[in-house]
Amino acid sequence: MRHSLMGLILGLLIPLAPGPTFAQSGTTMQFSGTTYYNFNGITGTGQQFGNTEYYNFSNGQSATRQHFGNMDYYSSPSPGLSGTVQTSGNQAYGNWNDGTCSTQQCFGNTEYDTFQRGNQTIRCTSQQFGNQTFTNCQ
């Protein structure tokens, strides 16, 4: 499981906005260098070439991720998909251009993500089984 990947997906698919919070879930599958996403009806792909990964989603959003050492740089026309993520050991800390801060911890095949903007918080758990990852958020 790669740090910060879910930060990108969740920054796009679970906007932090006023209103009731409800459970959301999705899957990620990897085949031959391409990652396929399906999260609450929005699908997408990610393809990696060297230290750069390109994401495209069915709602018209796109982003690019560049990885250098312990830093990931995301760029996109959408502020929620633009930002930086710094990894240290099994933890990652993200700052996104829409004001969201994210933290991530990985333990074996389980990943825990928290997204905070103002007084809004979303918590997600992802579990990887082979080439599939299952994610639940509240």
Secondary structure as a PSIPRED ss2 file (coil, helix, strand):
# PSIPRED VFORMAT (PSIPRED V4.0)

   1 M C   1.000  0.000  0.000
   2 R C   1.000  0.000  0.000
   3 H C   1.000  0.000  0.000
   4 S C   1.000  0.000  0.000
   5 L H   0.000  1.000  0.000
   6 M H   0.000  1.000  0.000
   7 G H   0.000  1.000  0.000
   8 L H   0.000  1.000  0.000
   9 I H   0.000  1.000  0.000
  10 L H   0.000  1.000  0.000
  11 G H   0.000  1.000  0.000
  12 L H   0.000  1.000  0.000
  13 L H   0.000  1.000  0.000
  14 I C   1.000  0.000  0.000
  15 P C   1.000  0.000  0.000
  16 L C   1.000  0.000  0.000
  17 A C   1.000  0.000  0.000
  18 P C   1.000  0.000  0.000
  19 G C   1.000  0.000  0.000
  20 P C   1.000  0.000  0.000
  21 T C   1.000  0.000  0.000
  22 F C   1.000  0.000  0.000
  23 A C   1.000  0.000  0.000
  24 Q E   0.000  0.000  1.000
  25 S E   0.000  0.000  1.000
  26 G E   0.000  0.000  1.000
  27 T E   0.000  0.000  1.000
  28 T E   0.000  0.000  1.000
  29 M E   0.000  0.000  1.000
  30 Q E   0.000  0.000  1.000
  31 F E   0.000  0.000  1.000
  32 S C   1.000  0.000  0.000
  33 G C   1.000  0.000  0.000
  34 T E   0.000  0.000  1.000
  35 T E   0.000  0.000  1.000
  36 Y E   0.000  0.000  1.000
  37 Y E   0.000  0.000  1.000
  38 N E   0.000  0.000  1.000
  39 F E   0.000  0.000  1.000
  40 N C   1.000  0.000  0.000
  41 G C   1.000  0.000  0.000
  42 I E   0.000  0.000  1.000
  43 T E   0.000  0.000  1.000
  44 G E   0.000  0.000  1.000
  45 T E   0.000  0.000  1.000
  46 G E   0.000  0.000  1.000
  47 Q E   0.000  0.000  1.000
  48 Q E   0.000  0.000  1.000
  49 F E   0.000  0.000  1.000
  50 G C   1.000  0.000  0.000
  51 N C   1.000  0.000  0.000
  52 T E   0.000  0.000  1.000
  53 E E   0.000  0.000  1.000
  54 Y E   0.000  0.000  1.000
  55 Y E   0.000  0.000  1.000
  56 N E   0.000  0.000  1.000
  57 F E   0.000  0.000  1.000
  58 S C   1.000  0.000  0.000
  59 N C   1.000  0.000  0.000
  60 G C   1.000  0.000  0.000
  61 Q C   1.000  0.000  0.000
  62 S E   0.000  0.000  1.000
  63 A E   0.000  0.000  1.000
  64 T E   0.000  0.000  1.000
  65 R E   0.000  0.000  1.000
  66 Q E   0.000  0.000  1.000
  67 H E   0.000  0.000  1.000
  68 F E   0.000  0.000  1.000
  69 G C   1.000  0.000  0.000
  70 N C   1.000  0.000  0.000
  71 M E   0.000  0.000  1.000
  72 D E   0.000  0.000  1.000
  73 Y E   0.000  0.000  1.000
  74 Y E   0.000  0.000  1.000
  75 S E   0.000  0.000  1.000
  76 S C   1.000  0.000  0.000
  77 P C   1.000  0.000  0.000
  78 S C   1.000  0.000  0.000
  79 P H   0.000  1.000  0.000
  80 G H   0.000  1.000  0.000
  81 L H   0.000  1.000  0.000
  82 S C   1.000  0.000  0.000
  83 G E   0.000  0.000  1.000
  84 T E   0.000  0.000  1.000
  85 V E   0.000  0.000  1.000
  86 Q E   0.000  0.000  1.000
  87 T E   0.000  0.000  1.000
  88 S E   0.000  0.000  1.000
  89 G C   1.000  0.000  0.000
  90 N C   1.000  0.000  0.000
  91 Q E   0.000  0.000  1.000
  92 A E   0.000  0.000  1.000
  93 Y E   0.000  0.000  1.000
  94 G E   0.000  0.000  1.000
  95 N E   0.000  0.000  1.000
  96 W E   0.000  0.000  1.000
  97 N C   1.000  0.000  0.000
  98 D C   1.000  0.000  0.000
  99 G C   1.000  0.000  0.000
 100 T C   1.000  0.000  0.000
 101 C E   0.000  0.000  1.000
 102 S E   0.000  0.000  1.000
 103 T E   0.000  0.000  1.000
 104 Q E   0.000  0.000  1.000
 105 Q E   0.000  0.000  1.000
 106 C E   0.000  0.000  1.000
 107 F E   0.000  0.000  1.000
 108 G C   1.000  0.000  0.000
 109 N C   1.000  0.000  0.000
 110 T E   0.000  0.000  1.000
 111 E E   0.000  0.000  1.000
 112 Y E   0.000  0.000  1.000
 113 D E   0.000  0.000  1.000
 114 T E   0.000  0.000  1.000
 115 F E   0.000  0.000  1.000
 116 Q E   0.000  0.000  1.000
 117 R E   0.000  0.000  1.000
 118 G C   1.000  0.000  0.000
 119 N C   1.000  0.000  0.000
 120 Q E   0.000  0.000  1.000
 121 T E   0.000  0.000  1.000
 122 I E   0.000  0.000  1.000
 123 R E   0.000  0.000  1.000
 124 C E   0.000  0.000  1.000
 125 T E   0.000  0.000  1.000
 126 S E   0.000  0.000  1.000
 127 Q E   0.000  0.000  1.000
 128 Q E   0.000  0.000  1.000
 129 F E   0.000  0.000  1.000
 130 G C   1.000  0.000  0.000
 131 N C   1.000  0.000  0.000
 132 Q E   0.000  0.000  1.000
 133 T E   0.000  0.000  1.000
 134 F E   0.000  0.000  1.000
 135 T E   0.000  0.000  1.000
 136 N E   0.000  0.000  1.000
 137 C E   0.000  0.000  1.000
 138 Q C   1.000  0.000  0.000
